[in-house]
């Protein structure tokens, strides 16, 4: 990991975006397969990534 805290935060923000998009994609597939528990879990993961993104953006 880089020693610069701002660079670390930027990397974490990018990772957060990718995780959120992956969770959204899994949720869409789960809806198509009528797996509603998985859909709910992935939407919660996506929502938590939004919270993390806002927190890290504020620290940047």
Beta strands, then each sheet from edge to edge (+ up, - down):
end
